[in-house]
């Protein structure tokens, strides 16, 4: 079975995905760039902490 997806839907979906990625990048990567980690466990813990904080933030 072949499905045809209108171009406007693809553009809207792509825009939503790019915005979501940018938001995650700003809330997770930016704070990490000033930190120094000496183990992968520490890095993973901090990423998890920032991800949890990002997920619990109310968007306005």
N, C-alpha and C positions, 0 to 999 in steps of 0.2 A: 504494500500500500504506500502510495506517495502522498505526502502532505505538502501543501504550499503555504508558506508563512508570508504574509504581506511585509513589504519592506519597512513600513512605518513601525510595525511591531518589533522587528529586529533592531532598528535604530533606537527605539525606546528602551528595549532590554539592554542593549549595549551601553547606553547612557547610564542606566541604573547600576549596572555592574561596575562601570568605571568610577562612578561617584562613591559606591560602597568601598571599592578598593582604595580610593584616595582618602576616605575617612579613616579606614583602618590603618593606612600608612601613616597618617598624621597623628593618630592616637597611640600607635604602638612604636613605630620606627623612630619618630622624632625624639621621644624621651630617651630611647636606648642609645642614640648616637653620642651622647655625652658621657656614657657610663663605660666602665672597664670591667670585663668579666674574666675570671681566671679558670672557670670550668663551664662546660656545656650545661650542667645541671643548674648553675646560677642563672645563666642566660635563659634557659627554658622556664625557670621559676618566674623571672621578671616578665617574660613575654606572657605567661599565663596570668600573672597579676594584672598587667595592663589590659589584656584581653577581657578579663572579668570586669574590670573597671569600665571599659568601653561598652561592654554588653549591658551593664547596669545603668549607664548614663541615659537620662531621659532626653530625647531629641525635641527641640522646639521649633 
